[in-house]
Amino acid sequence: MECIYLKQTKPDLKFTKREHVIPAGLGGIEKLPRGYVSDAANEFFSPIELIALRKTFLTVNRENVGPGKRGTLIVKKVKSPSIRVLKDTDLNGDNFKLGFVFAGETYMIPQLQMDFNDAESSYKPTYFSTTLEVEDGKQILCDFRQKLIRFLRNRDRSYKLVYMPFQTDKHFINIGSYNGNWFAATSHKTINMDYLALFCLKDIVGENLEGKEPEWKGKLLQNYEYKLD
């Protein structure tokens, strides 16, 4: 019960947690016995470790080779992937999606894509989703739409604006959700979410989903770029 980092013991420190010998985000499974690393030291290193795993050159290797949660290579167990803007390479023109890279493959998160025609003051909405639950695509679409409606109606909504690394003349806004968090991306610098909700909520609430399913995108050839600290 002496912290190997802080060189202090009980009762000044608590020892309820166990420290990974190699971080779990790098595939580490083995832990030190309880009592070697204090909770205070563990909590101090955790946010620093998170930055190293998500915003440095380690990120490139993790996303292309893995591992995921607790060393697994199962996509469903990817705990907190870095959501980024991905660019399709199999279609004509610029097409962008919100998604993540894992073990060298790209996956789309459930999202609404809005392509705007500024000359005609119109937009075309399209739903996309991940390939994880393809057998129940209609239900995923309905569930996501309900979540999106609640998100847009909430004036205290919280979301992360994802960095857009590509140059394009296209005007688009994508809004997606993953693990209870909301993400948005645009070809413009900012998004006025209150204004967006004002003109598109009516269309989303009133649209007919009969026979409609999200367009499944995943494991396709896509470009992505890293912005590293």
GISUL-V346431 format. One record per backbone hydrogen bond with DSSP energy under -0.5 kcal/mol. NH is the residue of the N-H (numbers start at 1). CO is the residue of the C=O. Records with the same first field share a line. If there is no record, write none. Layout:
NH->CO, CO
This chain:
2->35
3->8
4->36
7->3
10->1
12->9
13->9
21->30
22->30
26->23
27->24
28->23
32->19
35->17
36->33
39->14
42->38
43->39
44->40
45->41
46->42
47->43
48->44
49->45
50->46
51->47
52->48
53->49
54->50
55->51
59->56
60->56
61->57
62->58
63->59
64->60
65->61
66->61, 62
68->72
69->77
71->24, 68
72->69
75->73
77->74
78->75
79->77
83->81
84->99
85->163
86->84, 97
87->223
88->86, 95
89->221
95->93
97->86
99->84, 97
100->107
102->105
103->62
104->63
105->102
107->100
108->217
109->98
110->177
111->128
112->175
113->111, 126
114->173
115->113, 124
116->114, 171
117->122
118->116
120->117
121->117
122->117
124->115
125->123
126->113
128->111
129->215
134->131
136->133
137->134
140->136
141->137
142->138
143->139
144->140
145->141
146->142
147->143
148->144
149->145
150->146
151->147
152->148
153->149
154->150
155->153
157->154
160->182
161->159
162->160, 184
165->163
171->116
172->170
173->114
174->185
175->112
176->183
177->110
178->181
181->178
183->176
184->160
185->174
187->172
193->191
196->192
197->193
198->194
199->195
200->196
201->197
204->200
205->201
206->202
207->203
209->207
212->209
215->127
216->214
217->129
219->106
222->220
223->87
228->226
229->55
